Amino acid sequence: MQRTAQAQWKGTGKEGSGTLTTPSGVLNAQPYSFKLRFQDEDGRNGTNPEELIAAAHAGCFSMALSFQLAGAGFTADEINTTAVLTMEPVDGNQTITKIVLKLTATIPGITAEQFQTLAENAKAGCPVSRVLKADISLEATLA
């Protein structure tokens, strides 16, 4: 399986701007820029790559947990996950230094120990968790 997303950028890093588009249409020329990424504290005027990673991680983890639960004979009434991504300078470069997955779930019949074990398994097996350790390659073409 492959999924795609397209980014277009015009101008300099600080004064330029761009758009993000996905085939599903969830993002359709969604604006992003330095200001939206680093200066818009409430994040309501546009998106940024870090917000998208956090959303992908929260969604992926929640689904992975539902599979772990089903495999152990449980069904959640509700799974709520918030991914809190921290980005800060490391050696002069902005770096995602951590993501905290904050999970609250209602799961009938499960013990606290079973819940913790299955949640840890979901975190380890979630494809987004795993991509953060992935080999990333680049195919660059000058137009």
Helices and strands as residue ranges (DSSP letters): E 6-10, E 17-21, E 30-33, H 34-34, I 35-39, H 49-71, E 78-90, E 93-106, H 112-125, H 127-131
